[in-house]
Amino acid sequence: MHELSIAMNIVEIVEENAAAANCKAVSEIDLEIGSMSGVVIEALQFALEEAVKSSIMESARINIHEISARVKCIACAHEFEPEDIITPCPACGHPYSDDIQGREMKIRRIIFFEE
């Protein structure tokens, strides 16, 4: 389950940012996870519940926003939401497209407790 290592990495990044901001606790964090990132959101939520224990994120509200996949056909430039990783272009049938969004894993925002 790679979601546990992702969760631990999120905690590490947040702790580094808190230290740089001289804060001791986090009240809220927003994550953006692409639908084609390979991350199972339910597994990440479970992993985060464990990873935040005894960290500065222990009482933080964690908001996970799933970003829908969007691709652009390399033949006709039509943009569309693919059904899966090998969806041909609905406009021209070409099998290849470039990713526009949907593979991201981002910490979008961290809110620290006001001291």
N, C-alpha and C positions, 0 to 999 in steps of 0.2 A: 504494500500500500504506500505509494509515493506521496500520498496526501499528507501523511504524518511528517515527512521531511519538509514538505512545502509549508506546513503549519509551523514547524519549528523555525524555519527560515523567516517566516513572517514575523514571529515573535522577536527573533534576533534583530531584524531590520528596524522594527518599532522601538526596541530597547536602545539601539544605536542612535536613532533620531531623538528619543527622549533624553538621552545623555547629552547630546549636542545642544538641546534646547534647555538643559538643566531642569528637567521635569522628572517627577518621581512616579507619576501615574497617568494612565490614558483613560479618557472617558468614552471615546468612540473611534472606530476605524471603519473606513469604507474600502472594500475590495472590489475589483472588477475582474471577472473570470470569463474568458471566452468560451462559447459553447463547443468549440473545436480544439480547446487547449489540452484535452486529455485528462482534465481534472473532473472527478465526480464530486459535485458540490456537496451532496449529503455526507460523503466520506470526509471532505475537507472540514465541514462543520463539526463532525464528530472528533476529528483529529485536533481541531482548534480548541475544543472543550478541554482536552487533555493538555495540550501544549501551553495554554495560558495559565495553568495552575502555578501558583507561587511566582508569577511574573508581574510586571507592571501592567499587564493587560488583563489581569484576573477579573476585574470588575467592569471591564470595557464592554460596550455594546459593539458587536461586530455585524456590519451590514455587508452582505455579499450580493453584488449585482451581476447577473449573467448577461454577457454581451453576445447577441446573436451573430452568427457567422454571416459574412457578406463577401462575395467574390466578384471578379470581373473577368469575363471571357477574353482570352488572348486573341481570338479570331475576330469577334465583332464588337468588343468592348461593352457588351450588355452586362449590367450589374444585377445580381440576384442572390437570394438566400439559398444555399445548397441544402439538399435533404440529407446528404452524407458527404463523406470525403471525396467521392468519385462521381458527383452529380454532373452530367453533361449540361451544357448551356441550353436553357429552354428556348432561346431565340434561334440558334443556328445548329445546335446539336454537337458542337465542338466539345471534345472531352477534357480540354485543359483550360484552367483559369488561374488567376493570381488572387491571393488572399488580400482582402481589404481590411477586414476585422474578423475577430472570433477566435484568435489564438492567444490573446493577451492574458497575462496574469499580473495585475497591477495593484499596488497599494495606492489608492486614489487620494485618500485623505486620512490624517491622524489628528484627533482633537485631544489635547492634553488638558488635565485638570488645572484650573486656575488656582494658584497658590495664594 
